Amino acid sequence: MERDWIQVRRDLHQIPEIGYQEYKTQAYLQSMIDRLPQEHLHVEKWKTGLFVLVKGIEGNRIIGYRADIDGLPIKEETGYDFASNHEGYMHACGHDVHMTVALGALTEVVENRLKDDVLFIFQPAEEGPGGAEPMQTSDFFQHHRPDVIFALHIDPSLPVGTVATKPGILFGNTSELFIDFYGKGGHAAYPHQTSDMLMAASAFNMQLQQLVARVTDPLSEAVVTLGKMVAGTAGNIIAEYARIEGTMRTLDPKVIPLLREHIQSLLAGIEERYHCRTAVDFGASYYMVDNDSASVKRFKAAVENTSVHYQEAPISMAGEDFGYFLKNIPGFMFWLGVESPYGLHHSKLQPREEAIQVGIEAVTATLEKL
């Protein structure tokens, strides 16, 4: 059985698709689900995702389990003989493993029905523009809203056989940041006749660094990072356009709107000082993953009766769309160790495939006890 799930993961690894374009992925998942006994099974499509409801023996409660299904626009460099068939796209965040674990747990639940109903959620667009919030507004979800919900995410830094989580905040709140600067270009010999957007973007970058230090509460634990700047076309031409891209992260959901407000104020000053126009897009945002303490306690008890090793996890400033489920429903997320020398979103990420069976065991045990 373990070899079968490894092949499933490899099949999925070859067809990564970005948010709301997961058509092949949805079809593959559907084909795997169609092979299962259908008597107590109901499948409902939602855009490029799926809801799969398994009716329990009593059905007094509904337990939700979410797996994200999208890939990333990253060129794969793993050297796998089952590498991505979609040029420029890769399952570089482990969602191929996430889906495989979910299919394995789904199979176990279908073949060995639980007391409670179980709703498996195959969610699109986790990496962006976000599927968790809109998926919850669907009629099917509203009629089969879980009483408790959980999910996993692979962790390349943890050894295989290990899971990790903690009560309370596990992942922070995040927001993307994209800013365009429009000025007047010209010859390098006549800077006084131009509005230099490389200068404007650089000045904004320097001012932005003061936001966390001087605007936010020191105890709010916030970080603002600009990771990309593009400006100009040649060394002797003053740039008429520049673009910067970055991210904001915090453990307090009230801080993100505050940072956005101050960024708008900074840009107004930049426009006046550098005689330019700016446009800001805050892009996709993620609500913090705030784990329910009682659910984490039951998870820990469930895996202690298996071969899986549990350990406490530190808080991470990573972002996860699953936070929007936990905003409305008690539950938790946990890390699954996959022991890779390369991290998440890396073009050479190579999770160890033995972790798939560990994930199936941990999820199935939790479904029985949660």
SULFENUR-V235365 format. One record per pair of residues at least 6 apart in sequence whose C-alpha atoms are under 6 Angstrom apart, sorted by the first residue. I is the first residue (numbers start at 0). J is the second residue. If there is no record, write none. Layout:
i=I j=J
i=I j=J
This chain:
i=8 j=95
i=8 j=96
i=8 j=99
i=11 j=95
i=12 j=95
i=13 j=82
i=13 j=83
i=13 j=84
i=15 j=70
i=15 j=89
i=15 j=90
i=16 j=69
i=16 j=70
i=17 j=69
i=17 j=70
i=17 j=71
i=18 j=69
i=18 j=123
i=18 j=124
i=18 j=127
i=19 j=47
i=19 j=124
i=21 j=47
i=22 j=47
i=25 j=47
i=39 j=53
i=39 j=54
i=40 j=52
i=40 j=53
i=41 j=51
i=41 j=52
i=42 j=50
i=42 j=51
i=43 j=49
i=43 j=50
i=48 j=121
i=48 j=122
i=48 j=123
i=49 j=121
i=50 j=119
i=50 j=120
i=51 j=118
i=51 j=119
i=52 j=117
i=52 j=118
i=53 j=116
i=53 j=117
i=54 j=116
i=55 j=112
i=55 j=113
i=55 j=114
i=55 j=115
i=55 j=116
i=56 j=114
i=57 j=114
i=58 j=115
i=58 j=116
i=60 j=115
i=61 j=115
i=61 j=116
i=61 j=117
i=61 j=145
i=61 j=146
i=62 j=117
i=62 j=145
i=62 j=147
i=62 j=148
i=63 j=117
i=63 j=118
i=63 j=119
i=63 j=145
i=63 j=148
i=64 j=119
i=64 j=148
i=64 j=149
i=64 j=150
i=65 j=119
i=65 j=120
i=65 j=150
i=66 j=97
i=66 j=98
i=66 j=121
i=67 j=94
i=67 j=121
i=67 j=122
i=67 j=123
i=68 j=94
i=68 j=122
i=68 j=123
i=69 j=123
i=69 j=124
i=70 j=89
i=70 j=90
i=71 j=88
i=71 j=89
i=72 j=87
i=72 j=88
i=73 j=87
i=73 j=88
i=73 j=89
i=74 j=87
i=74 j=88
i=75 j=89
i=75 j=346
i=76 j=346
i=76 j=347
i=77 j=347
i=83 j=89
i=91 j=344
i=91 j=345
i=92 j=343
i=92 j=344
i=100 j=355
i=100 j=358
i=100 j=359
i=103 j=359
i=104 j=359
i=104 j=363
i=123 j=130
i=124 j=130
i=125 j=320
i=128 j=283
i=131 j=320
i=132 j=323
i=147 j=329
i=147 j=330
i=148 j=330
i=149 j=330
i=149 j=331
i=149 j=332
i=150 j=332
i=151 j=332
i=151 j=333
i=151 j=334
i=152 j=334
i=152 j=335
i=153 j=334
i=153 j=335
i=153 j=336
i=154 j=334
i=154 j=335
i=154 j=336
i=154 j=337
i=155 j=337
i=155 j=338
i=155 j=339
i=155 j=342
i=156 j=338
i=157 j=336
i=157 j=338
i=158 j=336
i=158 j=337
i=158 j=338
i=159 j=336
i=159 j=337
i=159 j=338
i=159 j=354
i=160 j=307
i=160 j=357
i=161 j=307
i=161 j=308
i=161 j=309
i=161 j=336
i=162 j=309
i=162 j=334
i=162 j=335
i=162 j=336
i=163 j=309
i=163 j=310
i=163 j=311
i=163 j=312
i=163 j=333
i=163 j=334
i=164 j=311
i=164 j=312
i=164 j=333
i=165 j=311
i=165 j=312
i=166 j=290
i=166 j=292
i=167 j=289
i=167 j=290
i=168 j=288
i=168 j=289
i=168 j=290
i=169 j=288
i=169 j=314
i=169 j=315
i=170 j=287
i=170 j=288
i=170 j=315
i=170 j=316
i=170 j=317
i=170 j=318
i=171 j=249
i=171 j=250
i=171 j=287
i=171 j=316
i=171 j=318
i=172 j=248
i=172 j=249
i=172 j=250
i=172 j=285
i=172 j=286
i=172 j=287
i=173 j=247
i=173 j=248
i=173 j=284
i=173 j=285
i=173 j=318
i=174 j=246
i=174 j=247
i=174 j=283
i=174 j=284
i=175 j=246
i=175 j=281
i=175 j=282
i=175 j=283
i=176 j=244
i=176 j=245
i=176 j=246
i=176 j=281
i=177 j=243
i=177 j=244
i=177 j=279
i=177 j=280
i=178 j=242
i=178 j=243
i=178 j=278
i=178 j=279
i=179 j=241
i=179 j=242
i=179 j=277
i=179 j=278
i=180 j=240
i=180 j=241
i=180 j=276
i=180 j=277
i=181 j=240
i=181 j=275
i=181 j=276
i=182 j=194
i=182 j=196
i=182 j=239
i=182 j=275
i=183 j=193
i=183 j=194
i=183 j=239
i=184 j=193
i=184 j=237
i=184 j=238
i=184 j=239
i=185 j=193
i=185 j=236
i=185 j=237
i=186 j=236
i=187 j=235
i=187 j=236
i=187 j=237
i=195 j=237
i=195 j=238
i=196 j=238
i=196 j=239
i=196 j=240
i=196 j=241
i=197 j=230
i=197 j=238
i=219 j=251
i=220 j=249
i=220 j=250
i=221 j=248
i=221 j=249
i=222 j=247
i=222 j=248
i=223 j=246
i=223 j=247
i=224 j=245
i=224 j=246
i=225 j=244
i=225 j=245
i=226 j=245
i=227 j=243
i=227 j=244
i=228 j=242
i=228 j=243
i=229 j=241
i=229 j=242
i=230 j=241
i=231 j=238
i=270 j=276
i=285 j=318
i=285 j=319
i=285 j=320
i=286 j=322
i=286 j=323
i=287 j=322
i=288 j=322
i=290 j=330
i=290 j=331
i=291 j=329
i=291 j=330
i=291 j=331
i=294 j=330
i=298 j=365
i=301 j=364
i=301 j=365
i=302 j=361
i=337 j=350
i=337 j=351
i=337 j=354
i=339 j=349
i=339 j=350
i=341 j=348
i=342 j=348
